[in-house]
């Protein structure tokens, strides 16, 4: 479920990026896409070093 949500967020930011009017907006959306991609990669690969409770 979290993976699907992260993919939806990324898709939304890509849409916003495509319609960005300024470089500041583009940079903002690109950084958010990169952050979401890192989080998605972590979710898909598990969290190494994480201790299960």
mmCIF entry with sequence, helices, sheets and N, C-alpha, C, O atoms, coordinates in Angstrom:
data_MODEL
# 
_entry.id   MODEL 
# 
_entity.id                         1 
_entity.type                       polymer 
_entity.pdbx_number_of_molecules   1 
# 
_entity_poly.entity_id                      1 
_entity_poly.type                           'polypeptide(L)' 
_entity_poly.nstd_linkage                   no 
_entity_poly.nstd_monomer                   no 
_entity_poly.pdbx_seq_one_letter_code       
;(UNK)(UNK)(UNK)(UNK)(UNK)(UNK)(UNK)(UNK)(UNK)(UNK)(UNK)(UNK)(UNK)(UNK)(UNK)(UNK)
(UNK)(UNK)(UNK)(UNK)(UNK)(UNK)(UNK)(UNK)(UNK)(UNK)(UNK)(UNK)(UNK)(UNK)(UNK)(UNK)
(UNK)(UNK)(UNK)(UNK)(UNK)(UNK)(UNK)(UNK)(UNK)(UNK)(UNK)(UNK)(UNK)(UNK)(UNK)(UNK)
(UNK)(UNK)(UNK)(UNK)(UNK)
;
_entity_poly.pdbx_seq_one_letter_code_can   XXXXXXXXXXXXXXXXXXXXXXXXXXXXXXXXXXXXXXXXXXXXXXXXXXXXX 
_entity_poly.pdbx_strand_id                 A 
# 
loop_
_entity_poly_seq.entity_id 
_entity_poly_seq.num 
_entity_poly_seq.mon_id 
_entity_poly_seq.hetero 
1 1  UNK n 
1 2  UNK n 
1 3  UNK n 
1 4  UNK n 
1 5  UNK n 
1 6  UNK n 
1 7  UNK n 
1 8  UNK n 
1 9  UNK n 
1 10 UNK n 
1 11 UNK n 
1 12 UNK n 
1 13 UNK n 
1 14 UNK n 
1 15 UNK n 
1 16 UNK n 
1 17 UNK n 
1 18 UNK n 
1 19 UNK n 
1 20 UNK n 
1 21 UNK n 
1 22 UNK n 
1 23 UNK n 
1 24 UNK n 
1 25 UNK n 
1 26 UNK n 
1 27 UNK n 
1 28 UNK n 
1 29 UNK n 
1 30 UNK n 
1 31 UNK n 
1 32 UNK n 
1 33 UNK n 
1 34 UNK n 
1 35 UNK n 
1 36 UNK n 
1 37 UNK n 
1 38 UNK n 
1 39 UNK n 
1 40 UNK n 
1 41 UNK n 
1 42 UNK n 
1 43 UNK n 
1 44 UNK n 
1 45 UNK n 
1 46 UNK n 
1 47 UNK n 
1 48 UNK n 
1 49 UNK n 
1 50 UNK n 
1 51 UNK n 
1 52 UNK n 
1 53 UNK n 
# 
_struct_asym.id          A 
_struct_asym.entity_id   1 
# 
loop_
_struct_conf.conf_type_id 
_struct_conf.id 
_struct_conf.pdbx_PDB_helix_id 
_struct_conf.beg_label_comp_id 
_struct_conf.beg_label_asym_id 
_struct_conf.beg_label_seq_id 
_struct_conf.pdbx_beg_PDB_ins_code 
_struct_conf.end_label_comp_id 
_struct_conf.end_label_asym_id 
_struct_conf.end_label_seq_id 
_struct_conf.pdbx_end_PDB_ins_code 
_struct_conf.beg_auth_comp_id 
_struct_conf.beg_auth_asym_id 
_struct_conf.beg_auth_seq_id 
_struct_conf.end_auth_comp_id 
_struct_conf.end_auth_asym_id 
_struct_conf.end_auth_seq_id 
_struct_conf.pdbx_PDB_helix_class 
_struct_conf.details 
_struct_conf.pdbx_PDB_helix_length 
HELX_P HELX_P1 AA1 UNK A 2  ? UNK A 18 ? UNK A 2  UNK A 18 1 ? 17 
HELX_P HELX_P2 AA2 UNK A 23 ? UNK A 45 ? UNK A 23 UNK A 45 1 ? 23 
# 
_struct_conf_type.id          HELX_P 
_struct_conf_type.criteria    ? 
_struct_conf_type.reference   ? 
# 
loop_
_atom_site.group_PDB 
_atom_site.id 
_atom_site.type_symbol 
_atom_site.label_atom_id 
_atom_site.label_alt_id 
_atom_site.label_comp_id 
_atom_site.label_asym_id 
_atom_site.label_entity_id 
_atom_site.label_seq_id 
_atom_site.pdbx_PDB_ins_code 
_atom_site.Cartn_x 
_atom_site.Cartn_y 
_atom_site.Cartn_z 
_atom_site.occupancy 
_atom_site.B_iso_or_equiv 
_atom_site.pdbx_formal_charge 
_atom_site.auth_seq_id 
_atom_site.auth_comp_id 
_atom_site.auth_asym_id 
_atom_site.auth_atom_id 
_atom_site.pdbx_PDB_model_num 
ATOM 1   N N  . UNK A 1 1  ? 0.806  -1.203 0.000   1.00 0.00 ? 1  UNK A N  1 
ATOM 2   C CA . UNK A 1 1  ? 0.000  0.000  0.000   1.00 0.00 ? 1  UNK A CA 1 
ATOM 3   C C  . UNK A 1 1  ? 0.857  1.279  0.000   1.00 0.00 ? 1  UNK A C  1 
ATOM 4   O O  . UNK A 1 1  ? 0.585  2.191  -0.781  1.00 0.00 ? 1  UNK A O  1 
ATOM 5   N N  . UNK A 1 2  ? 1.887  1.362  0.862   1.00 0.00 ? 2  UNK A N  1 
ATOM 6   C CA . UNK A 1 2  ? 2.717  2.577  0.831   1.00 0.00 ? 2  UNK A CA 1 
ATOM 7   C C  . UNK A 1 2  ? 3.430  2.765  -0.508  1.00 0.00 ? 2  UNK A C  1 
ATOM 8   O O  . UNK A 1 2  ? 3.648  3.895  -0.946  1.00 0.00 ? 2  UNK A O  1 
ATOM 9   N N  . UNK A 1 3  ? 3.788  1.668  -1.149  1.00 0.00 ? 3  UNK A N  1 
ATOM 10  C CA . UNK A 1 3  ? 4.474  1.767  -2.437  1.00 0.00 ? 3  UNK A CA 1 
ATOM 11  C C  . UNK A 1 3  ? 3.543  2.390  -3.476  1.00 0.00 ? 3  UNK A C  1 
ATOM 12  O O  . UNK A 1 3  ? 3.947  3.274  -4.232  1.00 0.00 ? 3  UNK A O  1 
ATOM 13  N N  . UNK A 1 4  ? 2.325  1.935  -3.507  1.00 0.00 ? 4  UNK A N  1 
ATOM 14  C CA . UNK A 1 4  ? 1.360  2.473  -4.474  1.00 0.00 ? 4  UNK A CA 1 
ATOM 15  C C  . UNK A 1 4  ? 1.122  3.963  -4.227  1.00 0.00 ? 4  UNK A C  1 
ATOM 16  O O  . UNK A 1 4  ? 1.028  4.747  -5.171  1.00 0.00 ? 4  UNK A O  1 
ATOM 17  N N  . UNK A 1 5  ? 1.025  4.351  -2.945  1.00 0.00 ? 5  UNK A N  1 
ATOM 18  C CA . UNK A 1 5  ? 0.842  5.758  -2.611  1.00 0.00 ? 5  UNK A CA 1 
ATOM 19  C C  . UNK A 1 5  ? 2.023  6.600  -3.057  1.00 0.00 ? 5  UNK A C  1 
ATOM 20  O O  . UNK A 1 5  ? 1.847  7.703  -3.574  1.00 0.00 ? 5  UNK A O  1 
ATOM 21  N N  . UNK A 1 6  ? 3.222  6.080  -2.857  1.00 0.00 ? 6  UNK A N  1 
ATOM 22  C CA . UNK A 1 6  ? 4.420  6.801  -3.264  1.00 0.00 ? 6  UNK A CA 1 
ATOM 23  C C  . UNK A 1 6  ? 4.470  6.950  -4.779  1.00 0.00 ? 6  UNK A C  1 
ATOM 24  O O  . UNK A 1 6  ? 4.891  7.990  -5.287  1.00 0.00 ? 6  UNK A O  1 
ATOM 25  N N  . UNK A 1 7  ? 4.050  5.931  -5.496  1.00 0.00 ? 7  UNK A N  1 
ATOM 26  C CA . UNK A 1 7  ? 4.017  6.005  -6.959  1.00 0.00 ? 7  UNK A CA 1 
ATOM 27  C C  . UNK A 1 7  ? 3.010  7.062  -7.420  1.00 0.00 ? 7  UNK A C  1 
ATOM 28  O O  . UNK A 1 7  ? 3.260  7.775  -8.391  1.00 0.00 ? 7  UNK A O  1 
ATOM 29  N N  . UNK A 1 8  ? 1.883  7.164  -6.731  1.00 0.00 ? 8  UNK A N  1 
ATOM 30  C CA . UNK A 1 8  ? 0.878  8.177  -7.078  1.00 0.00 ? 8  UNK A CA 1 
ATOM 31  C C  . UNK A 1 8  ? 1.416  9.579  -6.822  1.00 0.00 ? 8  UNK A C  1 
ATOM 32  O O  . UNK A 1 8  ? 1.202  10.491 -7.620  1.00 0.00 ? 8  UNK A O  1 
ATOM 33  N N  . UNK A 1 9  ? 2.113  9.743  -5.706  1.00 0.00 ? 9  UNK A N  1 
ATOM 34  C CA . UNK A 1 9  ? 2.699  11.044 -5.385  1.00 0.00 ? 9  UNK A CA 1 
ATOM 35  C C  . UNK A 1 9  ? 3.713  11.434 -6.449  1.00 0.00 ? 9  UNK A C  1 
ATOM 36  O O  . UNK A 1 9  ? 3.725  12.573 -6.915  1.00 0.00 ? 9  UNK A O  1 
ATOM 37  N N  . UNK A 1 10 ? 4.564  10.487 -6.832  1.00 0.00 ? 10 UNK A N  1 
ATOM 38  C CA . UNK A 1 10 ? 5.570  10.749 -7.857  1.00 0.00 ? 10 UNK A CA 1 
ATOM 39  C C  . UNK A 1 10 ? 4.909  11.142 -9.178  1.00 0.00 ? 10 UNK A C  1 
ATOM 40  O O  . UNK A 1 10 ? 5.358  12.074 -9.846  1.00 0.00 ? 10 UNK A O  1 
ATOM 41  N N  . UNK A 1 11 ? 3.858  10.443 -9.549  1.00 0.00 ? 11 UNK A N  1 
ATOM 42  C CA . UNK A 1 11 ? 3.152  10.762 -10.794 1.00 0.00 ? 11 UNK A CA 1 
ATOM 43  C C  . UNK A 1 11 ? 2.562  12.174 -10.733 1.00 0.00 ? 11 UNK A C  1 
ATOM 44  O O  . UNK A 1 11 ? 2.589  12.907 -11.721 1.00 0.00 ? 11 UNK A O  1 
ATOM 45  N N  . UNK A 1 12 ? 2.037  12.542 -9.582  1.00 0.00 ? 12 UNK A N  1 
ATOM 46  C CA . UNK A 1 12 ? 1.469  13.883 -9.417  1.00 0.00 ? 12 UNK A CA 1 
ATOM 47  C C  . UNK A 1 12 ? 2.562  14.946 -9.564  1.00 0.00 ? 12 UNK A C  1 
ATOM 48  O O  . UNK A 1 12 ? 2.368  15.952 -10.245 1.00 0.00 ? 12 UNK A O  1 
ATOM 49  N N  . UNK A 1 13 ? 3.713  14.716 -8.920  1.00 0.00 ? 13 UNK A N  1 
ATOM 50  C CA . UNK A 1 13 ? 4.811  15.675 -9.036  1.00 0.00 ? 13 UNK A CA 1 
ATOM 51  C C  . UNK A 1 13 ? 5.311  15.760 -10.475 1.00 0.00 ? 13 UNK A C  1 
ATOM 52  O O  . UNK A 1 13 ? 5.696  16.839 -10.926 1.00 0.00 ? 13 UNK A O  1 
ATOM 53  N N  . UNK A 1 14 ? 5.313  14.652 -11.196 1.00 0.00 ? 14 UNK A N  1 
ATOM 54  C CA . UNK A 1 14 ? 5.739  14.692 -12.606 1.00 0.00 ? 14 UNK A CA 1 
ATOM 55  C C  . UNK A 1 14 ? 4.791  15.556 -13.437 1.00 0.00 ? 14 UNK A C  1 
ATOM 56  O O  . UNK A 1 14 ? 5.226  16.283 -14.330 1.00 0.00 ? 14 UNK A O  1 
ATOM 57  N N  . UNK A 1 15 ? 3.504  15.472 -13.138 1.00 0.00 ? 15 UNK A N  1 
ATOM 58  C CA . UNK A 1 15 ? 2.518  16.311 -13.827 1.00 0.00 ? 15 UNK A CA 1 
ATOM 59  C C  . UNK A 1 15 ? 2.765  17.785 -13.504 1.00 0.00 ? 15 UNK A C  1 
ATOM 60  O O  . UNK A 1 15 ? 2.744  18.637 -14.392 1.00 0.00 ? 15 UNK A O  1 
ATOM 61  N N  . UNK A 1 16 ? 2.996  18.072 -12.236 1.00 0.00 ? 16 UNK A N  1 
ATOM 62  C CA . UNK A 1 16 ? 3.288  19.448 -11.842 1.00 0.00 ? 16 UNK A CA 1 
ATOM 63  C C  . UNK A 1 16 ? 4.579  19.937 -12.494 1.00 0.00 ? 16 UNK A C  1 
ATOM 64  O O  . UNK A 1 16 ? 4.654  21.081 -12.941 1.00 0.00 ? 16 UNK A O  1 
ATOM 65  N N  . UNK A 1 17 ? 5.585  19.081 -12.549 1.00 0.00 ? 17 UNK A N  1 
ATOM 66  C CA . UNK A 1 17 ? 6.857  19.434 -13.179 1.00 0.00 ? 17 UNK A CA 1 
ATOM 67  C C  . UNK A 1 17 ? 6.656  19.786 -14.649 1.00 0.00 ? 17 UNK A C  1 
ATOM 68  O O  . UNK A 1 17 ? 7.230  20.755 -15.146 1.00 0.00 ? 17 UNK A O  1 
ATOM 69  N N  . UNK A 1 18 ? 5.851  19.006 -15.331 1.00 0.00 ? 18 UNK A N  1 
ATOM 70  C CA . UNK A 1 18 ? 5.609  19.238 -16.755 1.00 0.00 ? 18 UNK A CA 1 
ATOM 71  C C  . UNK A 1 18 ? 4.926  20.594 -17.000 1.00 0.00 ? 18 UNK A C  1 
ATOM 72  O O  . UNK A 1 18 ? 5.074  21.187 -18.068 1.00 0.00 ? 18 UNK A O  1 
ATOM 73  N N  . UNK A 1 19 ? 4.186  21.069 -16.007 1.00 0.00 ? 19 UNK A N  1 
ATOM 74  C CA . UNK A 1 19 ? 3.463  22.331 -16.160 1.00 0.00 ? 19 UNK A CA 1 
ATOM 75  C C  . UNK A 1 19 ? 4.090  23.483 -15.391 1.00 0.00 ? 19 UNK A C  1 
ATOM 76  O O  . UNK A 1 19 ? 3.499  24.560 -15.301 1.00 0.00 ? 19 UNK A O  1 
ATOM 77  N N  . UNK A 1 20 ? 5.274  23.272 -14.837 1.00 0.00 ? 20 UNK A N  1 
ATOM 78  C CA . UNK A 1 20 ? 5.940  24.322 -14.057 1.00 0.00 ? 20 UNK A CA 1 
ATOM 79  C C  . UNK A 1 20 ? 6.280  25.499 -14.952 1.00 0.00 ? 20 UNK A C  1 
ATOM 80  O O  . UNK A 1 20 ? 6.696  25.334 -16.099 1.00 0.00 ? 20 UNK A O  1 
ATOM 81  N N  . UNK A 1 21 ? 6.095  26.683 -14.405 1.00 0.00 ? 21 UNK A N  1 
ATOM 82  C CA . UNK A 1 21 ? 6.319  27.888 -15.188 1.00 0.00 ? 21 UNK A CA 1 
ATOM 83  C C  . UNK A 1 21 ? 7.675  28.543 -14.914 1.00 0.00 ? 21 UNK A C  1 
ATOM 84  O O  . UNK A 1 21 ? 8.175  29.307 -15.739 1.00 0.00 ? 21 UNK A O  1 
ATOM 85  N N  . UNK A 1 22 ? 8.262  28.243 -13.763 1.00 0.00 ? 22 UNK A N  1 
ATOM 86  C CA . UNK A 1 22 ? 9.547  28.861 -13.428 1.00 0.00 ? 22 UNK A CA 1 
ATOM 87  C C  . UNK A 1 22 ? 10.586 27.787 -13.108 1.00 0.00 ? 22 UNK A C  1 
ATOM 88  O O  . UNK A 1 22 ? 10.254 26.634 -12.832 1.00 0.00 ? 22 UNK A O  1 
ATOM 89  N N  . UNK A 1 23 ? 11.841 28.197 -13.153 1.00 0.00 ? 23 UNK A N  1 
ATOM 90  C CA . UNK A 1 23 ? 12.922 27.274 -12.801 1.00 0.00 ? 23 UNK A CA 1 
ATOM 91  C C  . UNK A 1 23 ? 12.829 26.877 -11.332 1.00 0.00 ? 23 UNK A C  1 
ATOM 92  O O  . UNK A 1 23 ? 13.162 25.748 -10.970 1.00 0.00 ? 23 UNK A O  1 
ATOM 93  N N  . UNK A 1 24 ? 12.378 27.796 -10.490 1.00 0.00 ? 24 UNK A N  1 
ATOM 94  C CA . UNK A 1 24 ? 12.230 27.506 -9.060  1.00 0.00 ? 24 UNK A CA 1 
ATOM 95  C C  . UNK A 1 24 ? 11.209 26.394 -8.851  1.00 0.00 ? 24 UNK A C  1 
ATOM 96  O O  . UNK A 1 24 ? 11.431 25.483 -8.053  1.00 0.00 ? 24 UNK A O  1 
ATOM 97  N N  . UNK A 1 25 ? 10.089 26.468 -9.570  1.00 0.00 ? 25 UNK A N  1 
ATOM 98  C CA . UNK A 1 25 ? 9.074  25.412 -9.493  1.00 0.00 ? 25 UNK A CA 1 
ATOM 99  C C  . UNK A 1 25 ? 9.634  24.084 -9.997  1.00 0.00 ? 25 UNK A C  1 
ATOM 100 O O  . UNK A 1 25 ? 9.420  23.042 -9.379  1.00 0.00 ? 25 UNK A O  1 
ATOM 101 N N  . UNK A 1 26 ? 10.337 24.123 -11.099 1.00 0.00 ? 26 UNK A N  1 
ATOM 102 C CA . UNK A 1 26 ? 10.921 22.904 -11.666 1.00 0.00 ? 26 UNK A CA 1 
ATOM 103 C C  . UNK A 1 26 ? 11.877 22.248 -10.675 1.00 0.00 ? 26 UNK A C  1 
ATOM 104 O O  . UNK A 1 26 ? 11.833 21.036 -10.466 1.00 0.00 ? 26 UNK A O  1 
ATOM 105 N N  . UNK A 1 27 ? 12.737 23.057 -10.070 1.00 0.00 ? 27 UNK A N  1 
ATOM 106 C CA . UNK A 1 27 ? 13.698 22.534 -9.102  1.00 0.00 ? 27 UNK A CA 1 
ATOM 107 C C  . UNK A 1 27 ? 12.985 21.930 -7.897  1.00 0.00 ? 27 UNK A C  1 
ATOM 108 O O  . UNK A 1 27 ? 13.387 20.880 -7.395  1.00 0.00 ? 27 UNK A O  1 
ATOM 109 N N  . UNK A 1 28 ? 11.931 22.591 -7.436  1.00 0.00 ? 28 UNK A N  1 
ATOM 110 C CA . UNK A 1 28 ? 11.169 22.099 -6.299  1.00 0.00 ? 28 UNK A CA 1 
ATOM 111 C C  . UNK A 1 28 ? 10.544 20.735 -6.603  1.00 0.00 ? 28 UNK A C  1 
ATOM 112 O O  . UNK A 1 28 ? 10.684 19.796 -5.820  1.00 0.00 ? 28 UNK A O  1 
ATOM 113 N N  . UNK A 1 29 ? 9.862  20.634 -7.734  1.00 0.00 ? 29 UNK A N  1 
ATOM 114 C CA . UNK A 1 29 ? 9.199  19.379 -8.077  1.00 0.00 ? 29 UNK A CA 1 
ATOM 115 C C  . UNK A 1 29 ? 10.201 18.271 -8.370  1.00 0.00 ? 29 UNK A C  1 
ATOM 116 O O  . UNK A 1 29 ? 9.970  17.113 -8.022  1.00 0.00 ? 29 UNK A O  1 
ATOM 117 N N  . UNK A 1 30 ? 11.297 18.618 -9.001  1.00 0.00 ? 30 UNK A N  1 
ATOM 118 C CA . UNK A 1 30 ? 12.333 17.623 -9.283  1.00 0.00 ? 30 UNK A CA 1 
ATOM 119 C C  . UNK A 1 30 ? 12.928 17.080 -7.988  1.00 0.00 ? 30 UNK A C  1 
ATOM 120 O O  . UNK A 1 30 ? 13.160 15.876 -7.873  1.00 0.00 ? 30 UNK A O  1 
ATOM 121 N N  . UNK A 1 31 ? 13.175 17.948 -7.019  1.00 0.00 ? 31 UNK A N  1 
ATOM 122 C CA . UNK A 1 31 ? 13.722 17.477 -5.746  1.00 0.00 ? 31 UNK A CA 1 
ATOM 123 C C  . UNK A 1 31 ? 12.719 16.592 -5.013  1.00 0.00 ? 31 UNK A C  1 
ATOM 124 O O  . UNK A 1 31 ? 13.107 15.626 -4.356  1.00 0.00 ? 31 UNK A O  1 
ATOM 125 N N  . UNK A 1 32 ? 11.438 16.914 -5.121  1.00 0.00 ? 32 UNK A N  1 
ATOM 126 C CA . UNK A 1 32 ? 10.409 16.086 -4.480  1.00 0.00 ? 32 UNK A CA 1 
ATOM 127 C C  . UNK A 1 32 ? 10.275 14.729 -5.167  1.00 0.00 ? 32 UNK A C  1 
ATOM 128 O O  . UNK A 1 32 ? 10.052 13.711 -4.512  1.00 0.00 ? 32 UNK A O  1 
ATOM 129 N N  . UNK A 1 33 ? 10.412 14.724 -6.484  1.00 0.00 ? 33 UNK A N  1 
ATOM 130 C CA . UNK A 1 33 ? 10.376 13.456 -7.223  1.00 0.00 ? 33 UNK A CA 1 
ATOM 131 C C  . UNK A 1 33 ? 11.555 12.583 -6.800  1.00 0.00 ? 33 UNK A C  1 
ATOM 132 O O  . UNK A 1 33 ? 11.395 11.384 -6.569  1.00 0.00 ? 33 UNK A O  1 
ATOM 133 N N  . UNK A 1 34 ? 12.720 13.180 -6.703  1.00 0.00 ? 34 UNK A N  1 
ATOM 134 C CA . UNK A 1 34 ? 13.915 12.430 -6.297  1.00 0.00 ? 34 UNK A CA 1 
ATOM 135 C C  . UNK A 1 34 ? 13.756 11.876 -4.883  1.00 0.00 ? 34 UNK A C  1 
ATOM 136 O O  . UNK A 1 34 ? 14.136 10.736 -4.615  1.00 0.00 ? 34 UNK A O  1 
ATOM 137 N N  . UNK A 1 35 ? 13.196 12.680 -3.980  1.00 0.00 ? 35 UNK A N  1 
ATOM 138 C CA . UNK A 1 35 ? 12.978 12.221 -2.601  1.00 0.00 ? 35 UNK A CA 1 
ATOM 139 C C  . UNK A 1 35 ? 11.996 11.055 -2.567  1.00 0.00 ? 35 UNK A C  1 
ATOM 140 O O  . UNK A 1 35 ? 12.232 10.059 -1.883  1.00 0.00 ? 35 UNK A O  1 
ATOM 141 N N  . UNK A 1 36 ? 10.902 11.179 -3.301  1.00 0.00 ? 36 UNK A N  1 
ATOM 142 C CA . UNK A 1 36 ? 9.916  10.095 -3.345  1.00 0.00 ? 36 UNK A CA 1 
ATOM 143 C C  . UNK A 1 36 ? 10.519 8.833  -3.951  1.00 0.00 ? 36 UNK A C  1 
ATOM 144 O O  . UNK A 1 36 ? 10.207 7.724  -3.517  1.00 0.00 ? 36 UNK A O  1 
ATOM 145 N N  . UNK A 1 37 ? 11.384 8.999  -4.953  1.00 0.00 ? 37 UNK A N  1 
ATOM 146 C CA . UNK A 1 37 ? 12.014 7.840  -5.581  1.00 0.00 ? 37 UNK A CA 1 
ATOM 147 C C  . UNK A 1 37 ? 12.935 7.131  -4.600  1.00 0.00 ? 37 UNK A C  1 
ATOM 148 O O  . UNK A 1 37 ? 12.977 5.902  -4.555  1.00 0.00 ? 37 UNK A O  1 
ATOM 149 N N  . UNK A 1 38 ? 13.679 7.914  -3.808  1.00 0.00 ? 38 UNK A N  1 
ATOM 150 C CA . UNK A 1 38 ? 14.535 7.306  -2.781  1.00 0.00 ? 38 UNK A CA 1 
ATOM 151 C C  . UNK A 1 38 ? 13.688 6.538  -1.762  1.00 0.00 ? 38 UNK A C  1 
ATOM 152 O O  . UNK A 1 38 ? 14.034 5.420  -1.381  1.00 0.00 ? 38 UNK A O  1 
ATOM 153 N N  . UNK A 1 39 ? 12.584 7.137  -1.326  1.00 0.00 ? 39 UNK A N  1 
ATOM 154 C CA . UNK A 1 39 ? 11.704 6.461  -0.374  1.00 0.00 ? 39 UNK A CA 1 
ATOM 155 C C  . UNK A 1 39 ? 11.107 5.191  -0.975  1.00 0.00 ? 39 UNK A C  1 
ATOM 156 O O  . UNK A 1 39 ? 11.005 4.167  -0.300  1.00 0.00 ? 39 UNK A O  1 
ATOM 157 N N  . UNK A 1 40 ? 10.720 5.262  -2.223  1.00 0.00 ? 40 UNK A N  1 
ATOM 158 C CA . UNK A 1 40 ? 10.157 4.103  -2.907  1.00 0.00 ? 40 UNK A CA 1 
ATOM 159 C C  . UNK A 1 40 ? 11.190 2.993  -3.024  1.00 0.00 ? 40 UNK A C  1 
ATOM 160 O O  . UNK A 1 40 ? 10.879 1.822  -2.807  1.00 0.00 ? 40 UNK A O  1 
ATOM 161 N N  . UNK A 1 41 ? 12.417 3.361  -3.365  1.00 0.00 ? 41 UNK A N  1 
ATOM 162 C CA . UNK A 1 41 ? 13.497 2.374  -3.445  1.00 0.00 ? 41 UNK A CA 1 
ATOM 163 C C  . UNK A 1 41 ? 13.714 1.704  -2.093  1.00 0.00 ? 41 UNK A C  1 
ATOM 164 O O  . UNK A 1 41 ? 13.917 0.492  -2.023  1.00 0.00 ? 41 UNK A O  1 
ATOM 165 N N  . UNK A 1 42 ? 13.672 2.490  -1.021  1.00 0.00 ? 42 UNK A N  1 
ATOM 166 C CA . UNK A 1 42 ? 13.827 1.926  0.318   1.00 0.00 ? 42 UNK A CA 1 
ATOM 167 C C  . UNK A 1 42 ? 12.695 0.959  0.641   1.00 0.00 ? 42 UNK A C  1 
ATOM 168 O O  . UNK A 1 42 ? 12.929 -0.110 1.205   1.00 0.00 ? 42 UNK A O  1 
ATOM 169 N N  . UNK A 1 43 ? 11.482 1.330  0.288   1.00 0.00 ? 43 UNK A N  1 
ATOM 170 C CA . UNK A 1 43 ? 10.341 0.452  0.555   1.00 0.00 ? 43 UNK A CA 1 
ATOM 171 C C  . UNK A 1 43 ? 10.458 -0.859 -0.219  1.00 0.00 ? 43 UNK A C  1 
ATOM 172 O O  . UNK A 1 43 ? 10.163 -1.929 0.314   1.00 0.00 ? 43 UNK A O  1 
ATOM 173 N N  . UNK A 1 44 ? 10.884 -0.773 -1.461  1.00 0.00 ? 44 UNK A N  1 
ATOM 174 C CA . UNK A 1 44 ? 10.968 -1.956 -2.293  1.00 0.00 ? 44 UNK A CA 1 
ATOM 175 C C  . UNK A 1 44 ? 12.130 -2.865 -1.883  1.00 0.00 ? 44 UNK A C  1 
ATOM 176 O O  . UNK A 1 44 ? 12.048 -4.085 -2.032  1.00 0.00 ? 44 UNK A O  1 
ATOM 177 N N  . UNK A 1 45 ? 13.195 -2.281 -1.376  1.00 0.00 ? 45 UNK A N  1 
ATOM 178 C CA . UNK A 1 45 ? 14.372 -3.056 -0.999  1.00 0.00 ? 45 UNK A CA 1 
ATOM 179 C C  . UNK A 1 45 ? 14.416 -3.401 0.480   1.00 0.00 ? 45 UNK A C  1 
ATOM 180 O O  . UNK A 1 45 ? 15.345 -4.068 0.934   1.00 0.00 ? 45 UNK A O  1 
ATOM 181 N N  . UNK A 1 46 ? 13.444 -2.964 1.217   1.00 0.00 ? 46 UNK A N  1 
ATOM 182 C CA . UNK A 1 46 ? 13.463 -3.173 2.661   1.00 0.00 ? 46 UNK A CA 1 
ATOM 183 C C  . UNK A 1 46 ? 14.377 -2.151 3.297   1.00 0.00 ? 46 UNK A C  1 
ATOM 184 O O  . UNK A 1 46 ? 14.945 -1.309 2.602   1.00 0.00 ? 46 UNK A O  1 
ATOM 185 N N  . UNK A 1 47 ? 14.525 -2.210 4.588   1.00 0.00 ? 47 UNK A N  1 
ATOM 186 C CA . UNK A 1 47 ? 15.363 -1.285 5.311   1.00 0.00 ? 47 UNK A CA 1 
ATOM 187 C C  . UNK A 1 47 ? 16.523 -2.040 5.925   1.00 0.00 ? 47 UNK A C  1 
ATOM 188 O O  . UNK A 1 47 ? 16.385 -2.599 7.013   1.00 0.00 ? 47 UNK A O  1 
ATOM 189 N N  . UNK A 1 48 ? 17.674 -2.069 5.247   1.00 0.00 ? 48 UNK A N  1 
ATOM 190 C CA . UNK A 1 48 ? 18.817 -2.783 5.804   1.00 0.00 ? 48 UNK A CA 1 
ATOM 191 C C  . UNK A 1 48 ? 19.216 -2.185 7.158   1.00 0.00 ? 48 UNK A C  1 
ATOM 192 O O  . UNK A 1 48 ? 19.231 -0.967 7.336   1.00 0.00 ? 48 UNK A O  1 
ATOM 193 N N  . UNK A 1 49 ? 19.533 -3.056 8.088   1.00 0.00 ? 49 UNK A N  1 
ATOM 194 C CA . UNK A 1 49 ? 19.939 -2.598 9.394   1.00 0.00 ? 49 UNK A CA 1 
ATOM 195 C C  . UNK A 1 49 ? 18.789 -2.343 10.340  1.00 0.00 ? 49 UNK A C  1 
ATOM 196 O O  . UNK A 1 49 ? 19.001 -2.039 11.514  1.00 0.00 ? 49 UNK A O  1 
ATOM 197 N N  . UNK A 1 50 ? 17.587 -2.464 9.846   1.00 0.00 ? 50 UNK A N  1 
ATOM 198 C CA . UNK A 1 50 ? 16.415 -2.232 10.674  1.00 0.00 ? 50 UNK A CA 1 
ATOM 199 C C  . UNK A 1 50 ? 16.169 -3.457 11.545  1.00 0.00 ? 50 UNK A C  1 
ATOM 200 O O  . UNK A 1 50 ? 16.212 -4.591 11.067  1.00 0.00 ? 50 UNK A O  1 
ATOM 201 N N  . UNK A 1 51 ? 15.920 -3.224 12.788  1.00 0.00 ? 51 UNK A N  1 
ATOM 202 C CA . UNK A 1 51 ? 15.691 -4.327 13.721  1.00 0.00 ? 51 UNK A CA 1 
ATOM 203 C C  . UNK A 1 51 ? 14.197 -4.554 13.858  1.00 0.00 ? 51 UNK A C  1 
ATOM 204 O O  . UNK A 1 51 ? 13.443 -3.634 14.172  1.00 0.00 ? 51 UNK A O  1 
ATOM 205 N N  . UNK A 1 52 ? 13.781 -5.783 13.622  1.00 0.00 ? 52 UNK A N  1 
ATOM 206 C CA . UNK A 1 52 ? 12.361 -6.117 13.732  1.00 0.00 ? 52 UNK A CA 1 
ATOM 207 C C  . UNK A 1 52 ? 11.989 -6.208 15.198  1.00 0.00 ? 52 UNK A C  1 
ATOM 208 O O  . UNK A 1 52 ? 12.711 -6.806 15.995  1.00 0.00 ? 52 UNK A O  1 
ATOM 209 N N  . UNK A 1 53 ? 10.876 -5.624 15.544  1.00 0.00 ? 53 UNK A N  1 
ATOM 210 C CA . UNK A 1 53 ? 10.426 -5.653 16.945  1.00 0.00 ? 53 UNK A CA 1 
ATOM 211 C C  . UNK A 1 53 ? 9.568  -6.868 17.213  1.00 0.00 ? 53 UNK A C  1 
ATOM 212 O O  . UNK A 1 53 ? 9.101  -7.058 18.337  1.00 0.00 ? 53 UNK A O  1 
# 
